[in-house]
């Protein structure tokens, strides 16, 4: 069966995919790495960052305390914790975009 297109924000979908893989932890190790990679792939595929020049992983790292707290909140309650998680994702994407290698700091 073919999947139907999802009518949801690309950023929300990327964040949800990231959180689901991290929360379910389907692999023996590397779940966080796979989750962050999946988030990046969704952002690329859905046209948010088609050339993959932002660094959302660095945004999550820069906000690591918030990352762990928001992901734990999502893992324990995906409905209510999902709001905190998606707010964190937006902050992390902004932080990652601010350190893009293509950002010309002289024109900022």
MDAnalysis code that builds the backbone (N, CA, C; Angstrom):
import MDAnalysis as mda
import numpy as np

u = mda.Universe.empty(324, n_residues=108, atom_resindex=np.repeat(np.arange(108), 3), trajectory=True)
u.add_TopologyAttr("name", ["N", "CA", "C"] * 108)
u.add_TopologyAttr("resid", np.arange(1, 109))
u.add_TopologyAttr("resname", ["UNK", "UNK", "UNK", "UNK", "UNK", "UNK", "UNK", "UNK", "UNK", "UNK", "UNK", "UNK", "UNK", "UNK", "UNK", "UNK", "UNK", "UNK", "UNK", "UNK", "UNK", "UNK", "UNK", "UNK", "UNK", "UNK", "UNK", "UNK", "UNK", "UNK", "UNK", "UNK", "UNK", "UNK", "UNK", "UNK", "UNK", "UNK", "UNK", "UNK", "UNK", "UNK", "UNK", "UNK", "UNK", "UNK", "UNK", "UNK", "UNK", "UNK", "UNK", "UNK", "UNK", "UNK", "UNK", "UNK", "UNK", "UNK", "UNK", "UNK", "UNK", "UNK", "UNK", "UNK", "UNK", "UNK", "UNK", "UNK", "UNK", "UNK", "UNK", "UNK", "UNK", "UNK", "UNK", "UNK", "UNK", "UNK", "UNK", "UNK", "UNK", "UNK", "UNK", "UNK", "UNK", "UNK", "UNK", "UNK", "UNK", "UNK", "UNK", "UNK", "UNK", "UNK", "UNK", "UNK", "UNK", "UNK", "UNK", "UNK", "UNK", "UNK", "UNK", "UNK", "UNK", "UNK", "UNK", "UNK"])
u.atoms.positions = np.array([
    [0.837, -1.169, 0.000],
    [0.000, 0.000, 0.000],
    [0.888, 1.240, 0.000],
    [0.561, 2.185, -0.849],
    [1.331, 3.428, -0.916],
    [0.837, 4.399, 0.132],
    [1.788, 5.106, 0.726],
    [1.435, 6.112, 1.725],
    [0.847, 7.335, 1.030],
    [-0.141, 7.929, 1.654],
    [-0.720, 9.164, 1.125],
    [0.112, 10.339, 1.595],
    [0.139, 11.411, 0.818],
    [0.858, 12.615, 1.267],
    [0.265, 13.120, 2.581],
    [1.139, 13.643, 3.405],
    [0.722, 14.158, 4.705],
    [0.566, 15.672, 4.596],
    [-0.600, 16.171, 4.977],
    [-0.865, 17.603, 4.931],
    [-0.571, 18.202, 6.301],
    [0.702, 18.417, 6.561],
    [1.144, 18.974, 7.835],
    [2.406, 19.786, 7.557],
    [2.684, 20.713, 8.414],
    [3.894, 21.521, 8.284],
    [5.123, 20.622, 8.184],
    [6.025, 20.973, 7.289],
    [7.250, 20.197, 7.128],
    [8.078, 20.196, 8.406],
    [8.102, 21.311, 9.108],
    [8.874, 21.388, 10.345],
    [8.238, 20.506, 11.413],
    [6.920, 20.529, 11.504],
    [6.234, 19.661, 12.464],
    [6.466, 18.197, 12.123],
    [6.395, 17.846, 10.851],
    [6.620, 16.460, 10.433],
    [8.050, 16.022, 10.744],
    [9.019, 16.886, 10.465],
    [10.417, 16.556, 10.745],
    [10.630, 16.364, 12.244],
    [10.059, 17.254, 13.039],
    [10.178, 17.135, 14.489],
    [9.504, 15.891, 15.019],
    [8.327, 15.606, 14.505],
    [7.590, 14.407, 14.930],
    [8.381, 13.148, 14.582],
    [8.919, 13.079, 13.367],
    [9.696, 11.905, 12.957],
    [10.904, 11.722, 13.873],
    [11.592, 12.811, 14.163],
    [12.750, 12.785, 15.056],
    [12.344, 12.238, 16.424],
    [11.283, 12.803, 16.999],
    [10.851, 12.401, 18.334],
    [10.395, 10.949, 18.377],
    [9.699, 10.509, 17.360],
    [9.207, 9.130, 17.347],
    [10.355, 8.120, 17.320],
    [11.343, 8.355, 16.473],
    [12.475, 7.426, 16.416],
    [13.246, 7.460, 17.737],
    [13.479, 8.654, 18.258],
    [14.214, 8.762, 19.524],
    [13.439, 8.119, 20.669],
    [12.132, 8.324, 20.716],
    [11.324, 7.782, 21.814],
    [11.155, 6.263, 21.706],
    [10.950, 5.774, 20.507],
    [10.752, 4.331, 20.329],
    [12.053, 3.552, 20.459],
    [13.171, 4.194, 20.129],
    [14.502, 3.574, 20.208],
    [14.510, 2.172, 19.595],
    [14.212, 2.086, 18.288],
    [14.103, 0.772, 17.656],
    [15.440, 0.080, 17.379],
    [16.530, 0.787, 17.520],
    [17.842, 0.227, 17.215],
    [18.612, -0.039, 18.500],
    [19.566, -0.922, 18.445],
    [20.375, -1.227, 19.619],
    [21.145, -0.017, 20.121],
    [21.624, 0.765, 19.215],
    [22.332, 1.996, 19.568],
    [22.176, 2.974, 18.410],
    [22.519, 4.204, 18.652],
    [22.472, 5.210, 17.591],
    [21.092, 5.760, 17.291],
    [20.132, 5.555, 18.184],
    [18.781, 6.046, 17.928],
    [18.728, 7.561, 17.759],
    [19.464, 8.287, 18.585],
    [19.483, 9.741, 18.474],
    [20.085, 10.195, 17.157],
    [21.151, 9.543, 16.739],
    [21.800, 9.876, 15.473],
    [20.843, 9.645, 14.307],
    [20.176, 8.507, 14.309],
    [19.218, 8.192, 13.246],
    [18.062, 9.193, 13.284],
    [17.584, 9.529, 14.481],
    [16.465, 10.467, 14.621],
    [16.828, 11.840, 14.065],
    [18.020, 12.320, 14.382],
    [18.442, 13.633, 13.880],
    [18.669, 13.594, 12.379],
    [19.188, 12.487, 11.872],
    [19.359, 12.335, 10.429],
    [18.022, 12.322, 9.709],
    [17.041, 11.638, 10.277],
    [15.703, 11.596, 9.692],
    [15.087, 12.988, 9.670],
    [15.265, 13.729, 10.743],
    [14.752, 15.101, 10.781],
    [15.334, 15.906, 9.620],
    [16.626, 15.800, 9.423],
    [17.284, 16.529, 8.325],
    [16.736, 16.090, 6.981],
    [16.559, 14.790, 6.783],
    [16.040, 14.285, 5.506],
    [14.634, 14.800, 5.224],
    [13.791, 14.856, 6.235],
    [12.438, 15.379, 6.034],
    [12.500, 16.861, 5.664],
    [13.360, 17.616, 6.319],
    [13.500, 19.036, 5.993],
    [13.952, 19.229, 4.551],
    [14.844, 18.383, 4.095],
    [15.314, 18.453, 2.710],
    [14.198, 18.038, 1.755],
    [13.597, 16.891, 2.019],
    [12.576, 16.345, 1.117],
    [11.348, 17.244, 1.017],
    [10.985, 17.913, 2.107],
    [9.791, 18.754, 2.102],
    [10.084, 20.199, 1.689],
    [11.339, 20.489, 1.309],
    [11.671, 21.788, 0.746],
    [12.008, 22.888, 1.727],
    [12.102, 22.582, 3.010],
    [12.498, 23.604, 3.985],
    [13.966, 23.969, 3.785],
    [14.783, 22.970, 3.550],
    [16.223, 23.161, 3.360],
    [16.683, 22.238, 2.231],
    [16.254, 22.513, 0.993],
    [16.501, 21.574, -0.111],
    [17.974, 21.301, -0.404],
    [18.843, 22.227, -0.058],
    [20.269, 22.001, -0.300],
    [21.008, 21.538, 0.945],
    [20.281, 21.352, 2.037],
    [20.819, 20.827, 3.293],
    [22.007, 21.640, 3.807],
    [21.791, 22.960, 3.885],
    [22.879, 23.821, 4.349],
    [22.676, 24.336, 5.769],
    [21.506, 24.092, 6.356],
    [21.353, 24.452, 7.754],
    [21.892, 23.299, 8.591],
    [22.038, 23.521, 9.869],
    [22.649, 22.512, 10.728],
    [21.742, 22.290, 11.942],
    [20.583, 21.628, 11.740],
    [19.672, 21.447, 12.870],
    [20.288, 20.647, 14.010],
    [21.191, 19.737, 13.685],
    [21.851, 18.952, 14.732],
    [22.640, 19.854, 15.676],
    [23.287, 20.864, 15.120],
    [24.043, 21.806, 15.945],
    [23.099, 22.637, 16.810],
    [21.924, 22.926, 16.295],
    [20.932, 23.633, 17.089],
    [20.483, 22.802, 18.281],
    [20.252, 21.502, 18.049],
    [19.883, 20.625, 19.160],
    [21.029, 20.546, 20.175],
    [22.257, 20.490, 19.682],
    [23.412, 20.432, 20.579],
    [23.543, 21.716, 21.393],
    [23.369, 22.852, 20.734],
    [23.477, 24.134, 21.442],
    [22.405, 24.270, 22.516],
    [21.281, 23.604, 22.314],
    [20.170, 23.661, 23.262],
    [19.987, 22.297, 23.925],
    [21.099, 21.660, 24.264],
    [21.063, 20.257, 24.702],
    [20.228, 20.012, 25.954],
    [20.229, 20.931, 26.914],
    [19.381, 20.734, 28.101],
    [17.910, 20.734, 27.705],
    [17.530, 21.689, 26.875],
    [16.164, 21.755, 26.388],
    [15.807, 20.567, 25.513],
    [16.787, 20.087, 24.742],
    [16.584, 18.923, 23.882],
    [16.195, 17.711, 24.721],
    [16.987, 17.443, 25.732],
    [16.708, 16.271, 26.579],
    [15.377, 16.408, 27.309],
    [15.109, 17.587, 27.842],
    [13.866, 17.801, 28.592],
    [12.641, 17.694, 27.683],
    [12.693, 18.317, 26.527],
    [11.547, 18.291, 25.612],
    [11.322, 16.892, 25.055],
    [12.399, 16.174, 24.772],
    [12.257, 14.808, 24.255],
    [11.709, 13.882, 25.336],
    [12.150, 14.064, 26.570],
    [11.610, 13.263, 27.677],
    [10.132, 13.556, 27.874],
    [9.760, 14.820, 27.749],
    [8.359, 15.204, 27.881],
    [7.528, 14.561, 26.773],
    [8.042, 14.593, 25.548],
    [7.349, 13.961, 24.418],
    [7.226, 12.456, 24.645],
    [8.300, 11.844, 25.098],
    [8.313, 10.391, 25.296],
    [7.285, 9.951, 26.338],
    [7.097, 10.767, 27.382],
    [6.154, 10.378, 28.432],
    [4.718, 10.742, 28.076],
    [4.518, 11.777, 27.261],
    [3.172, 12.200, 26.882],
    [3.229, 12.902, 25.527],
    [3.104, 12.140, 24.429],
    [3.239, 12.735, 23.091],
    [2.251, 13.859, 22.787],
    [1.107, 13.865, 23.434],
    [0.133, 14.924, 23.158],
    [0.563, 16.222, 23.822],
    [0.611, 16.239, 25.141],
    [0.995, 17.468, 25.846],
    [2.485, 17.766, 25.684],
    [3.319, 16.746, 25.726],
    [4.756, 16.938, 25.556],
    [5.125, 17.324, 24.137],
    [4.238, 17.042, 23.199],
    [4.496, 17.374, 21.799],
    [4.622, 18.864, 21.563],
    [3.890, 19.655, 22.318],
    [3.974, 21.108, 22.168],
    [5.361, 21.591, 22.566],
    [5.834, 21.159, 23.723],
    [7.177, 21.547, 24.177],
    [8.227, 21.066, 23.185],
    [8.037, 19.859, 22.667],
    [8.998, 19.306, 21.710],
    [9.031, 20.148, 20.439],
    [7.864, 20.473, 19.880],
    [7.854, 21.243, 18.636],
    [8.401, 22.657, 18.832],
    [8.167, 23.248, 19.996],
    [8.778, 24.551, 20.279],
    [10.296, 24.433, 20.331],
    [10.781, 23.347, 20.931],
    [12.232, 23.130, 20.949],
    [12.763, 22.950, 19.524],
    [12.063, 22.162, 18.715],
    [12.500, 21.934, 17.328],
    [12.628, 23.258, 16.590],
    [11.652, 24.134, 16.739],
    [11.717, 25.435, 16.070],
    [12.924, 26.244, 16.542],
    [13.178, 26.241, 17.844],
    [14.355, 26.941, 18.377],
    [15.648, 26.330, 17.844],
    [15.695, 24.995, 17.787],
    [16.897, 24.312, 17.302],
    [17.128, 24.590, 15.818],
    [16.059, 24.621, 15.037],
    [16.216, 24.926, 13.608],
    [16.718, 26.350, 13.408],
    [16.201, 27.277, 14.199],
    [16.676, 28.658, 14.101],
    [18.153, 28.746, 14.493],
    [18.515, 28.058, 15.558],
    [19.921, 28.063, 15.990],
    [20.804, 27.413, 14.934],
    [20.335, 26.320, 14.348],
    [21.108, 25.641, 13.309],
    [21.245, 26.479, 12.050],
    [20.194, 27.194, 11.684],
    [20.264, 28.062, 10.508],
    [21.221, 29.223, 10.738],
    [21.308, 29.686, 11.981],
    [22.178, 30.832, 12.269],
    [23.657, 30.499, 12.139],
    [23.990, 29.214, 12.137],
    [25.402, 28.844, 11.970],
    [25.652, 28.124, 10.648],
    [24.725, 28.287, 9.710],
    [24.890, 27.687, 8.395],
    [26.218, 28.117, 7.790],
    [26.911, 27.211, 7.137],
    [28.184, 27.584, 6.506],
    [28.013, 28.606, 5.383],
    [26.785, 28.785, 4.904],
    [26.562, 29.763, 3.839],
    [26.196, 31.156, 4.356],
    [26.018, 31.252, 5.673],
    [25.667, 32.541, 6.263],
    [26.883, 33.463, 6.191],
    [26.693, 34.606, 5.570],
    [27.768, 35.578, 5.472],
    [27.613, 36.547, 6.637],
    [28.427, 36.369, 7.655],
    [28.298, 37.191, 8.867],
    [28.559, 38.675, 8.584],
    [29.224, 38.990, 7.506],
    [29.486, 40.392, 7.190],
    [28.226, 41.115, 6.705],
    [27.231, 40.359, 6.233],
    [25.998, 40.972, 5.734],
    [24.850, 40.804, 6.721],
    [25.101, 40.214, 7.875],
    [24.020, 39.975, 8.840],
    [23.624, 41.234, 9.555],
])
